[in-house]
Amino acid sequence: MRTEQEMYTMIIDTAKADGRILAVYMNGSRVNPEAERDIFQDYDIAFVVKETESFRKDRTWIDRFGDRLYMQYPEENDEFPSDVENCYGWLMQFADGNRLDLHVQTLSYSLQMMEEDRMFRILYDKAGCLAEAPEPTAEQYRVKRPEESQFLFVCNEFWWCLNNAAKGLWRKEVPYAQDIVNLHVRPQLITLLSWKAGIQTNFTCSAGKSGKYLNRSLSQEDWDRLIRTYAGGRLDEMWEAADAMCVLFHETALAVAEQLGFRYDVKEAEASLGFFRHVKGLPEDAKEVL
């Protein structure tokens, strides 16, 4: 496996040798001081270029980066919007274990991206074109103190979507129920726990994608309770995990509301959880919900 220095040298030497490339910058976990270093960290690299067309037309130019196992062209996916004239990418998994997520971007596009995502590092600026780039900072990734309206929305979304989780579990529709819990209900719990972590750290912490860094700021008890809300594919396990999620959410919402001086609709929470548990107890041949 090529070392980090070997990868940087290869990337920068490519920029030096190619007249189309004006500068190179990096973002992603390797720039984030709070991210743990490990063997799976990608190299998220942007070449600032004069134009993208020549890179797109002759794709063999990426062969210089190493022996690839497989790759993806993200801008070729019709399901997502793209602007190939200003940004085009190659996501490459190499045979030596390294992964390079490489994009060629015009200068105007790059400056816009650097403004939106302030966590970056300039590796090489051949043309001096990034002198006007904003100062890099991790501030945008910190947990932000919520407004009461945000808090109320998250609570309402959690307790409302729980209805669909109960329905799916009673019908034994495992894929549907898993999607409702993990795509709609769980994000509200992660947001709420992030706010609790923010309160405990004076809003200086980062939760990380999907709350993966919450173990750094929450108590061990809260972290263990969160982990117990993740279920496998057995219905009994899913019911139990969802119930545990509700209890954790309710107790956390009470604490956050008290700390921030927010209202919390306890009646809504109790009604939703009561309905969830009622549905759990319904017989398989039930003719009425209530």
Secondary structure, 3 states (H helix, E strand, C coil): CCCHHHHHHHHHHHHHHCCCEEEEEEECCCCCCCCCCCCCCCEEEEEEECCCHHHHHCHHHHHHHCCEEEEECHHHCCCCCCCCCCEEEEEEEECCCCEEEEEEEEHHHHHHHHHHCCCEEEEEECCCCCCCCCCCCCHHHCCCCCCHHHHHHHHHHHHHHHHHHHHHHHCCCHHHHHHHHHHHHHHHHHHHHHHHHHHHCCCCCCCCHHHCCHHHCCCHHHHHHHHCCCCCCCHHHHHHHHHHHHHHHHHHHHHHHHHHCCCCCHHHHHHHHHHHHHHHCCCCCCCCCC
